[in-house]
Amino acid sequence: MSEVLGFGANVWRSYDAGEVPSESNARLIQLVQEPKRMRDLVELNEHLAEKEKKRMLHDIDAMLAKPKPLFSEANVQDYLHGWPFAR
């Protein structure tokens, strides 16, 4: 992950250990939580081995191919309130 984001290995290790990232690094980490943006960064990365890059892109494409569940505030409220049983 540190290589994809352009962080040094020690920076990512410190985040794994609980250190709070800088504001700019935190924003970058938030961006890659969206698979399409992660895919863009992997494609742009010139330091990844080709085999590793292909594996990562394959995994990201598999995530993108999965249908996303339909969530709405009403669905969540119904679930939390035990609908239809609570009515």
MODELLER restraints for C-alpha pairs under 7 A, 6 or more apart:
rsr = mdl.restraints
at = mdl.atoms
rsr.add(forms.Gaussian(group=physical.xy_distance, feature=features.Distance(at['CA:2:A'], at['CA:8:A']), mean=6.07, stdev=0.5))
rsr.add(forms.Gaussian(group=physical.xy_distance, feature=features.Distance(at['CA:2:A'], at['CA:9:A']), mean=5.84, stdev=0.5))
rsr.add(forms.Gaussian(group=physical.xy_distance, feature=features.Distance(at['CA:2:A'], at['CA:12:A']), mean=5.64, stdev=0.5))
rsr.add(forms.Gaussian(group=physical.xy_distance, feature=features.Distance(at['CA:4:A'], at['CA:41:A']), mean=6.43, stdev=0.5))
rsr.add(forms.Gaussian(group=physical.xy_distance, feature=features.Distance(at['CA:4:A'], at['CA:42:A']), mean=5.94, stdev=0.5))
rsr.add(forms.Gaussian(group=physical.xy_distance, feature=features.Distance(at['CA:4:A'], at['CA:45:A']), mean=6.31, stdev=0.5))
rsr.add(forms.Gaussian(group=physical.xy_distance, feature=features.Distance(at['CA:15:A'], at['CA:21:A']), mean=6.49, stdev=0.5))
rsr.add(forms.Gaussian(group=physical.xy_distance, feature=features.Distance(at['CA:31:A'], at['CA:37:A']), mean=6.49, stdev=0.5))
rsr.add(forms.Gaussian(group=physical.xy_distance, feature=features.Distance(at['CA:32:A'], at['CA:38:A']), mean=4.53, stdev=0.5))
rsr.add(forms.Gaussian(group=physical.xy_distance, feature=features.Distance(at['CA:35:A'], at['CA:60:A']), mean=6.15, stdev=0.5))
rsr.add(forms.Gaussian(group=physical.xy_distance, feature=features.Distance(at['CA:35:A'], at['CA:64:A']), mean=6.72, stdev=0.5))
rsr.add(forms.Gaussian(group=physical.xy_distance, feature=features.Distance(at['CA:39:A'], at['CA:57:A']), mean=6.35, stdev=0.5))
rsr.add(forms.Gaussian(group=physical.xy_distance, feature=features.Distance(at['CA:39:A'], at['CA:60:A']), mean=6.48, stdev=0.5))
rsr.add(forms.Gaussian(group=physical.xy_distance, feature=features.Distance(at['CA:42:A'], at['CA:53:A']), mean=6.64, stdev=0.5))
